[in-house]
Amino acid sequence: MKKVKVSAKEQARRNGILLWTVFVIVINFLQLICKNWLTTIVAMVGTIYALYRIVVYDNPRNRLSQKYYNWQGKKLKK
């Protein structure tokens, strides 16, 4: 099989997704161990925020991303 070279920017994006995945797994594991309302809320809010970061904010193809697009939906000039 031929290995495809990945740019540094794409590799950083993939590492960020891995970090958020590990974060969600850890907080949901803690929620399983300590069953009370506080850990449930923390796990729920943490999971929602991680999904927002992956799907909306860090996604260069999403026009709602404030990281890549302005409030009008036009690409930011860097």
Biopython code that builds the backbone (N, CA, C, O; Angstrom):
import numpy as np
from Bio.PDB.StructureBuilder import StructureBuilder

atoms = [
    (1, "MET", "N", (0.823, -1.172, 0.000)),
    (1, "MET", "CA", (0.000, 0.000, 0.000)),
    (1, "MET", "C", (0.877, 1.249, 0.000)),
    (1, "MET", "O", (1.951, 1.283, 0.601)),
    (2, "LYS", "N", (0.399, 2.242, -0.673)),
    (2, "LYS", "CA", (1.115, 3.501, -0.774)),
    (2, "LYS", "C", (0.663, 4.437, 0.346)),
    (2, "LYS", "O", (-0.534, 4.631, 0.561)),
    (3, "LYS", "N", (1.642, 5.018, 1.060)),
    (3, "LYS", "CA", (1.298, 5.947, 2.130)),
    (3, "LYS", "C", (1.072, 7.326, 1.548)),
    (3, "LYS", "O", (1.859, 7.820, 0.741)),
    (4, "VAL", "N", (-0.019, 7.936, 1.976)),
    (4, "VAL", "CA", (-0.359, 9.277, 1.521)),
    (4, "VAL", "C", (0.249, 10.273, 2.506)),
    (4, "VAL", "O", (0.080, 10.138, 3.718)),
    (5, "LYS", "N", (0.952, 11.266, 1.982)),
    (5, "LYS", "CA", (1.548, 12.279, 2.849)),
    (5, "LYS", "C", (0.462, 13.262, 3.286)),
    (5, "LYS", "O", (-0.362, 13.710, 2.489)),
    (6, "VAL", "N", (0.491, 13.575, 4.559)),
    (6, "VAL", "CA", (-0.492, 14.476, 5.148)),
    (6, "VAL", "C", (0.221, 15.768, 5.506)),
    (6, "VAL", "O", (1.329, 15.752, 6.042)),
    (7, "SER", "N", (-0.426, 16.888, 5.204)),
    (7, "SER", "CA", (0.180, 18.177, 5.517)),
    (7, "SER", "C", (0.229, 18.379, 7.033)),
    (7, "SER", "O", (-0.482, 17.711, 7.785)),
    (8, "ALA", "N", (1.067, 19.297, 7.458)),
    (8, "ALA", "CA", (1.207, 19.574, 8.892)),
    (8, "ALA", "C", (-0.090, 20.122, 9.472)),
    (8, "ALA", "O", (-0.445, 19.816, 10.611)),
    (9, "LYS", "N", (-0.795, 20.931, 8.691)),
    (9, "LYS", "CA", (-2.065, 21.500, 9.155)),
    (9, "LYS", "C", (-3.113, 20.402, 9.363)),
    (9, "LYS", "O", (-3.835, 20.412, 10.359)),
    (10, "GLU", "N", (-3.191, 19.463, 8.428)),
    (10, "GLU", "CA", (-4.144, 18.357, 8.546)),
    (10, "GLU", "C", (-3.767, 17.437, 9.706)),
    (10, "GLU", "O", (-4.644, 16.936, 10.411)),
    (11, "GLN", "N", (-2.477, 17.215, 9.904)),
    (11, "GLN", "CA", (-2.030, 16.385, 11.020)),
    (11, "GLN", "C", (-2.372, 17.041, 12.356)),
    (11, "GLN", "O", (-2.763, 16.358, 13.302)),
    (12, "ALA", "N", (-2.228, 18.358, 12.433)),
    (12, "ALA", "CA", (-2.598, 19.076, 13.654)),
    (12, "ALA", "C", (-4.099, 18.986, 13.896)),
    (12, "ALA", "O", (-4.532, 18.851, 15.040)),
    (13, "ARG", "N", (-4.902, 19.059, 12.829)),
    (13, "ARG", "CA", (-6.357, 18.926, 12.963)),
    (13, "ARG", "C", (-6.732, 17.533, 13.457)),
    (13, "ARG", "O", (-7.610, 17.383, 14.306)),
    (14, "ARG", "N", (-6.062, 16.521, 12.921)),
    (14, "ARG", "CA", (-6.331, 15.145, 13.354)),
    (14, "ARG", "C", (-5.925, 14.929, 14.807)),
    (14, "ARG", "O", (-6.616, 14.233, 15.551)),
    (15, "ASN", "N", (-4.806, 15.522, 15.211)),
    (15, "ASN", "CA", (-4.387, 15.406, 16.611)),
    (15, "ASN", "C", (-5.373, 16.101, 17.534)),
    (15, "ASN", "O", (-5.624, 15.628, 18.643)),
    (16, "GLY", "N", (-5.938, 17.226, 17.088)),
    (16, "GLY", "CA", (-6.960, 17.911, 17.881)),
    (16, "GLY", "C", (-8.208, 17.064, 18.047)),
    (16, "GLY", "O", (-8.793, 17.018, 19.129)),
    (17, "ILE", "N", (-8.614, 16.397, 16.985)),
    (17, "ILE", "CA", (-9.788, 15.513, 17.059)),
    (17, "ILE", "C", (-9.510, 14.359, 18.027)),
    (17, "ILE", "O", (-10.383, 13.970, 18.804)),
    (18, "LEU", "N", (-8.291, 13.816, 17.976)),
    (18, "LEU", "CA", (-7.924, 12.739, 18.900)),
    (18, "LEU", "C", (-7.959, 13.235, 20.343)),
    (18, "LEU", "O", (-8.428, 12.524, 21.232)),
    (19, "LEU", "N", (-7.469, 14.439, 20.578)),
    (19, "LEU", "CA", (-7.474, 15.006, 21.924)),
    (19, "LEU", "C", (-8.899, 15.172, 22.453)),
    (19, "LEU", "O", (-9.187, 14.819, 23.597)),
    (20, "TRP", "N", (-9.787, 15.713, 21.616)),
    (20, "TRP", "CA", (-11.181, 15.886, 22.047)),
    (20, "TRP", "C", (-11.860, 14.541, 22.268)),
    (20, "TRP", "O", (-12.701, 14.416, 23.158)),
    (21, "THR", "N", (-11.509, 13.530, 21.469)),
    (21, "THR", "CA", (-12.081, 12.192, 21.645)),
    (21, "THR", "C", (-11.666, 11.600, 22.982)),
    (21, "THR", "O", (-12.492, 11.044, 23.706)),
    (22, "VAL", "N", (-10.394, 11.721, 23.304)),
    (22, "VAL", "CA", (-9.904, 11.215, 24.591)),
    (22, "VAL", "C", (-10.571, 11.970, 25.742)),
    (22, "VAL", "O", (-10.925, 11.369, 26.756)),
    (23, "PHE", "N", (-10.741, 13.278, 25.589)),
    (23, "PHE", "CA", (-11.417, 14.095, 26.603)),
    (23, "PHE", "C", (-12.834, 13.585, 26.859)),
    (23, "PHE", "O", (-13.241, 13.423, 28.010)),
    (24, "VAL", "N", (-13.577, 13.336, 25.795)),
    (24, "VAL", "CA", (-14.963, 12.854, 25.942)),
    (24, "VAL", "C", (-14.993, 11.476, 26.585)),
    (24, "VAL", "O", (-15.844, 11.208, 27.432)),
    (25, "ILE", "N", (-14.084, 10.607, 26.197)),
    (25, "ILE", "CA", (-14.052, 9.261, 26.787)),
    (25, "ILE", "C", (-13.757, 9.341, 28.281)),
    (25, "ILE", "O", (-14.386, 8.643, 29.076)),
    (26, "VAL", "N", (-12.810, 10.181, 28.663)),
    (26, "VAL", "CA", (-12.431, 10.288, 30.079)),
    (26, "VAL", "C", (-13.588, 10.856, 30.913)),
    (26, "VAL", "O", (-13.912, 10.309, 31.967)),
    (27, "ILE", "N", (-14.212, 11.948, 30.450)),
    (27, "ILE", "CA", (-15.277, 12.526, 31.281)),
    (27, "ILE", "C", (-16.504, 11.622, 31.346)),
    (27, "ILE", "O", (-17.202, 11.605, 32.360)),
    (28, "ASN", "N", (-16.772, 10.875, 30.288)),
    (28, "ASN", "CA", (-17.898, 9.945, 30.350)),
    (28, "ASN", "C", (-17.567, 8.719, 31.198)),
    (28, "ASN", "O", (-18.462, 8.142, 31.817)),
    (29, "PHE", "N", (-16.303, 8.315, 31.237)),
    (29, "PHE", "CA", (-15.892, 7.228, 32.119)),
    (29, "PHE", "C", (-16.019, 7.654, 33.577)),
    (29, "PHE", "O", (-16.479, 6.883, 34.419)),
    (30, "LEU", "N", (-15.603, 8.898, 33.872)),
    (30, "LEU", "CA", (-15.760, 9.413, 35.232)),
    (30, "LEU", "C", (-17.236, 9.506, 35.619)),
    (30, "LEU", "O", (-17.600, 9.275, 36.773)),
    (31, "GLN", "N", (-18.073, 9.844, 34.650)),
    (31, "GLN", "CA", (-19.507, 9.914, 34.915)),
    (31, "GLN", "C", (-20.079, 8.533, 35.215)),
    (31, "GLN", "O", (-21.015, 8.403, 36.003)),
    (32, "LEU", "N", (-19.516, 7.503, 34.587)),
    (32, "LEU", "CA", (-19.965, 6.142, 34.879)),
    (32, "LEU", "C", (-19.567, 5.705, 36.283)),
    (32, "LEU", "O", (-20.331, 5.022, 36.966)),
    (33, "ILE", "N", (-18.377, 6.097, 36.710)),
    (33, "ILE", "CA", (-17.881, 5.699, 38.028)),
    (33, "ILE", "C", (-18.611, 6.464, 39.133)),
    (33, "ILE", "O", (-19.093, 5.861, 40.093)),
    (34, "CYS", "N", (-18.693, 7.783, 38.998)),
    (34, "CYS", "CA", (-19.330, 8.634, 40.014)),
    (34, "CYS", "C", (-20.693, 9.061, 39.497)),
    (34, "CYS", "O", (-20.808, 10.022, 38.737)),
    (35, "LYS", "N", (-21.702, 8.354, 39.907)),
    (35, "LYS", "CA", (-23.039, 8.668, 39.404)),
    (35, "LYS", "C", (-23.724, 9.678, 40.318)),
    (35, "LYS", "O", (-24.382, 9.314, 41.293)),
    (36, "ASN", "N", (-23.555, 10.948, 39.982)),
    (36, "ASN", "CA", (-24.330, 11.985, 40.653)),
    (36, "ASN", "C", (-24.649, 13.060, 39.619)),
    (36, "ASN", "O", (-24.175, 12.996, 38.485)),
    (37, "TRP", "N", (-25.438, 14.030, 40.004)),
    (37, "TRP", "CA", (-25.923, 15.012, 39.042)),
    (37, "TRP", "C", (-24.813, 15.919, 38.521)),
    (37, "TRP", "O", (-24.879, 16.377, 37.380)),
    (38, "LEU", "N", (-23.793, 16.187, 39.338)),
    (38, "LEU", "CA", (-22.717, 17.077, 38.915)),
    (38, "LEU", "C", (-21.874, 16.446, 37.805)),
    (38, "LEU", "O", (-21.566, 17.099, 36.808)),
    (39, "THR", "N", (-21.505, 15.185, 37.981)),
    (39, "THR", "CA", (-20.703, 14.535, 36.932)),
    (39, "THR", "C", (-21.520, 14.315, 35.668)),
    (39, "THR", "O", (-20.973, 14.332, 34.566)),
    (40, "THR", "N", (-22.809, 14.112, 35.814)),
    (40, "THR", "CA", (-23.666, 13.969, 34.641)),
    (40, "THR", "C", (-23.714, 15.266, 33.839)),
    (40, "THR", "O", (-23.632, 15.248, 32.610)),
    (41, "ILE", "N", (-23.845, 16.386, 34.535)),
    (41, "ILE", "CA", (-23.880, 17.683, 33.852)),
    (41, "ILE", "C", (-22.537, 17.994, 33.202)),
    (41, "ILE", "O", (-22.489, 18.462, 32.064)),
    (42, "VAL", "N", (-21.446, 17.734, 33.921)),
    (42, "VAL", "CA", (-20.114, 17.989, 33.368)),
    (42, "VAL", "C", (-19.870, 17.133, 32.126)),
    (42, "VAL", "O", (-19.332, 17.622, 31.133)),
    (43, "ALA", "N", (-20.260, 15.869, 32.176)),
    (43, "ALA", "CA", (-20.078, 14.985, 31.018)),
    (43, "ALA", "C", (-20.926, 15.445, 29.838)),
    (43, "ALA", "O", (-20.467, 15.421, 28.696)),
    (44, "MET", "N", (-22.146, 15.859, 30.105)),
    (44, "MET", "CA", (-23.032, 16.304, 29.025)),
    (44, "MET", "C", (-22.509, 17.591, 28.383)),
    (44, "MET", "O", (-22.445, 17.688, 27.157)),
    (45, "VAL", "N", (-22.140, 18.564, 29.188)),
    (45, "VAL", "CA", (-21.645, 19.836, 28.658)),
    (45, "VAL", "C", (-20.300, 19.633, 27.951)),
    (45, "VAL", "O", (-20.063, 20.209, 26.889)),
    (46, "GLY", "N", (-19.430, 18.820, 28.535)),
    (46, "GLY", "CA", (-18.134, 18.540, 27.905)),
    (46, "GLY", "C", (-18.275, 17.842, 26.568)),
    (46, "GLY", "O", (-17.545, 18.154, 25.627)),
    (47, "THR", "N", (-19.195, 16.908, 26.470)),
    (47, "THR", "CA", (-19.426, 16.198, 25.210)),
    (47, "THR", "C", (-19.998, 17.139, 24.150)),
    (47, "THR", "O", (-19.580, 17.099, 22.993)),
    (48, "ILE", "N", (-20.941, 17.973, 24.539)),
    (48, "ILE", "CA", (-21.527, 18.928, 23.589)),
    (48, "ILE", "C", (-20.479, 19.912, 23.104)),
    (48, "ILE", "O", (-20.427, 20.221, 21.913)),
    (49, "TYR", "N", (-19.640, 20.412, 24.009)),
    (49, "TYR", "CA", (-18.602, 21.364, 23.618)),
    (49, "TYR", "C", (-17.576, 20.712, 22.690)),
    (49, "TYR", "O", (-17.138, 21.333, 21.721)),
    (50, "ALA", "N", (-17.190, 19.471, 22.978)),
    (50, "ALA", "CA", (-16.233, 18.773, 22.120)),
    (50, "ALA", "C", (-16.805, 18.556, 20.720)),
    (50, "ALA", "O", (-16.094, 18.714, 19.728)),
    (51, "LEU", "N", (-18.083, 18.197, 20.639)),
    (51, "LEU", "CA", (-18.723, 18.040, 19.329)),
    (51, "LEU", "C", (-18.776, 19.367, 18.581)),
    (51, "LEU", "O", (-18.550, 19.412, 17.371)),
    (52, "TYR", "N", (-19.076, 20.449, 19.301)),
    (52, "TYR", "CA", (-19.084, 21.774, 18.674)),
    (52, "TYR", "C", (-17.711, 22.117, 18.119)),
    (52, "TYR", "O", (-17.598, 22.612, 16.998)),
    (53, "ARG", "N", (-16.668, 21.856, 18.900)),
    (53, "ARG", "CA", (-15.309, 22.180, 18.447)),
    (53, "ARG", "C", (-14.938, 21.379, 17.195)),
    (53, "ARG", "O", (-14.333, 21.916, 16.267)),
    (54, "ILE", "N", (-15.300, 20.105, 17.174)),
    (54, "ILE", "CA", (-14.922, 19.258, 16.045)),
    (54, "ILE", "C", (-15.772, 19.566, 14.814)),
    (54, "ILE", "O", (-15.237, 19.716, 13.716)),
    (55, "VAL", "N", (-17.084, 19.661, 14.986)),
    (55, "VAL", "CA", (-17.988, 19.777, 13.840)),
    (55, "VAL", "C", (-18.094, 21.199, 13.308)),
    (55, "VAL", "O", (-18.139, 21.397, 12.094)),
    (56, "VAL", "N", (-18.132, 22.187, 14.185)),
    (56, "VAL", "CA", (-18.373, 23.564, 13.742)),
    (56, "VAL", "C", (-17.090, 24.384, 13.731)),
    (56, "VAL", "O", (-16.681, 24.868, 12.675)),
    (57, "TYR", "N", (-16.457, 24.546, 14.866)),
    (57, "TYR", "CA", (-15.380, 25.523, 14.995)),
    (57, "TYR", "C", (-14.104, 25.137, 14.230)),
    (57, "TYR", "O", (-13.546, 25.967, 13.513)),
    (58, "ASP", "N", (-13.642, 23.903, 14.372)),
    (58, "ASP", "CA", (-12.382, 23.487, 13.752)),
    (58, "ASP", "C", (-12.540, 22.924, 12.348)),
    (58, "ASP", "O", (-11.566, 22.439, 11.772)),
    (59, "ASN", "N", (-13.732, 22.976, 11.787)),
    (59, "ASN", "CA", (-13.983, 22.410, 10.466)),
    (59, "ASN", "C", (-13.831, 23.497, 9.391)),
    (59, "ASN", "O", (-14.632, 24.431, 9.350)),
    (60, "PRO", "N", (-12.815, 23.390, 8.522)),
    (60, "PRO", "CA", (-12.619, 24.430, 7.508)),
    (60, "PRO", "C", (-13.700, 24.464, 6.436)),
    (60, "PRO", "O", (-13.770, 25.436, 5.683)),
    (61, "ARG", "N", (-14.545, 23.443, 6.336)),
    (61, "ARG", "CA", (-15.596, 23.403, 5.318)),
    (61, "ARG", "C", (-16.940, 23.918, 5.834)),
    (61, "ARG", "O", (-17.906, 23.995, 5.075)),
    (62, "ASN", "N", (-17.007, 24.267, 7.109)),
    (62, "ASN", "CA", (-18.258, 24.714, 7.700)),
    (62, "ASN", "C", (-18.296, 26.234, 7.716)),
    (62, "ASN", "O", (-17.417, 26.863, 8.305)),
    (63, "ARG", "N", (-19.277, 26.825, 7.092)),
    (63, "ARG", "CA", (-19.378, 28.286, 7.015)),
    (63, "ARG", "C", (-19.726, 28.927, 8.347)),
    (63, "ARG", "O", (-19.614, 30.146, 8.482)),
    (64, "LEU", "N", (-20.142, 28.153, 9.328)),
    (64, "LEU", "CA", (-20.412, 28.689, 10.654)),
    (64, "LEU", "C", (-19.153, 28.750, 11.515)),
    (64, "LEU", "O", (-19.201, 29.222, 12.651)),
    (65, "SER", "N", (-18.030, 28.277, 10.983)),
    (65, "SER", "CA", (-16.782, 28.269, 11.732)),
    (65, "SER", "C", (-16.233, 29.680, 11.861)),
    (65, "SER", "O", (-15.929, 30.333, 10.862)),
    (66, "GLN", "N", (-16.107, 30.145, 13.097)),
    (66, "GLN", "CA", (-15.554, 31.475, 13.337)),
    (66, "GLN", "C", (-14.050, 31.485, 13.143)),
    (66, "GLN", "O", (-13.442, 32.550, 13.048)),
    (67, "LYS", "N", (-13.453, 30.318, 13.084)),
    (67, "LYS", "CA", (-12.012, 30.215, 12.898)),
    (67, "LYS", "C", (-11.632, 30.464, 11.435)),
    (67, "LYS", "O", (-10.546, 30.977, 11.167)),
    (68, "TYR", "N", (-12.496, 30.114, 10.496)),
    (68, "TYR", "CA", (-12.182, 30.201, 9.077)),
    (68, "TYR", "C", (-13.058, 31.187, 8.304)),
    (68, "TYR", "O", (-12.686, 31.604, 7.207)),
    (69, "TYR", "N", (-14.210, 31.566, 8.852)),
    (69, "TYR", "CA", (-15.144, 32.438, 8.144)),
    (69, "TYR", "C", (-15.561, 33.600, 9.045)),
    (69, "TYR", "O", (-15.564, 33.467, 10.269)),
    (70, "ASN", "N", (-15.912, 34.731, 8.447)),
    (70, "ASN", "CA", (-16.396, 35.864, 9.238)),
    (70, "ASN", "C", (-17.903, 35.723, 9.467)),
    (70, "ASN", "O", (-18.495, 34.707, 9.103)),
    (71, "TRP", "N", (-18.511, 36.721, 10.060)),
    (71, "TRP", "CA", (-19.927, 36.631, 10.409)),
    (71, "TRP", "C", (-20.833, 36.623, 9.187)),
    (71, "TRP", "O", (-21.996, 36.235, 9.292)),
    (72, "GLN", "N", (-20.318, 37.049, 8.008)),
    (72, "GLN", "CA", (-21.102, 37.027, 6.777)),
    (72, "GLN", "C", (-20.970, 35.713, 6.024)),
    (72, "GLN", "O", (-21.647, 35.517, 5.014)),
    (73, "GLY", "N", (-20.120, 34.813, 6.486)),
    (73, "GLY", "CA", (-19.905, 33.550, 5.801)),
    (73, "GLY", "C", (-18.841, 33.617, 4.731)),
    (73, "GLY", "O", (-18.746, 32.717, 3.896)),
    (74, "LYS", "N", (-18.032, 34.676, 4.737)),
    (74, "LYS", "CA", (-16.953, 34.812, 3.775)),
    (74, "LYS", "C", (-15.646, 34.399, 4.430)),
    (74, "LYS", "O", (-15.442, 34.630, 5.622)),
    (75, "LYS", "N", (-14.751, 33.782, 3.641)),
    (75, "LYS", "CA", (-13.486, 33.292, 4.181)),
    (75, "LYS", "C", (-12.650, 34.424, 4.750)),
    (75, "LYS", "O", (-12.598, 35.523, 4.197)),
    (76, "LEU", "N", (-11.992, 34.129, 5.876)),
    (76, "LEU", "CA", (-11.096, 35.110, 6.479)),
    (76, "LEU", "C", (-9.807, 35.181, 5.687)),
    (76, "LEU", "O", (-9.322, 34.172, 5.175)),
    (77, "LYS", "N", (-9.269, 36.354, 5.594)),
    (77, "LYS", "CA", (-7.969, 36.520, 4.929)),
    (77, "LYS", "C", (-6.897, 36.482, 5.978)),
    (77, "LYS", "O", (-6.933, 37.250, 6.939)),
    (78, "LYS", "N", (-5.936, 35.589, 5.806)),
    (78, "LYS", "CA", (-4.863, 35.469, 6.801)),
    (78, "LYS", "C", (-3.544, 35.841, 6.209)),
    (78, "LYS", "O", (-2.524, 35.800, 6.898)),
]
sb = StructureBuilder()
sb.init_structure("model")
sb.init_model(0)
sb.init_chain("A")
sb.init_seg("    ")
for serial, (resi, resn, name, xyz) in enumerate(atoms, 1):
    if name == "N":
        sb.init_residue(resn, " ", resi, " ")
    sb.init_atom(name, np.array(xyz, "f"), 0.0, 1.0, " ", f" {name:<3s}", serial, name[0])
structure = sb.get_structure()
